[in-house]
Amino acid sequence: MMRDVPGTGASLPARGSAIVRVTVVDENGFTHHYAPIETRRDTISAALALLFGLSRVAGE
């Protein structure tokens, strides 16, 4: 669960997690921005590997 950092307006992810912001450009050139998502780091690595056709992502 995200924790707020007092006096900064920033948030920190829980241990072993990351805060990810997703931006997608569709086939018509429209850009879609999604709210920040907190998820486990291994989930992000798996998603990037699927997107880029990699068997493994660096830093995993």
PyMOL commands that set and color helices and strands:
alter all, ss='L'
color gray80, all
select helices_A, chain A and resi 41-52
alter helices_A, ss='H'
color red, helices_A
select strands_A, chain A and resi 3-5+10-12+17-20+23-25+31-33+37-40
alter strands_A, ss='S'
color yellow, strands_A
deselect
rebuild
show_as cartoon
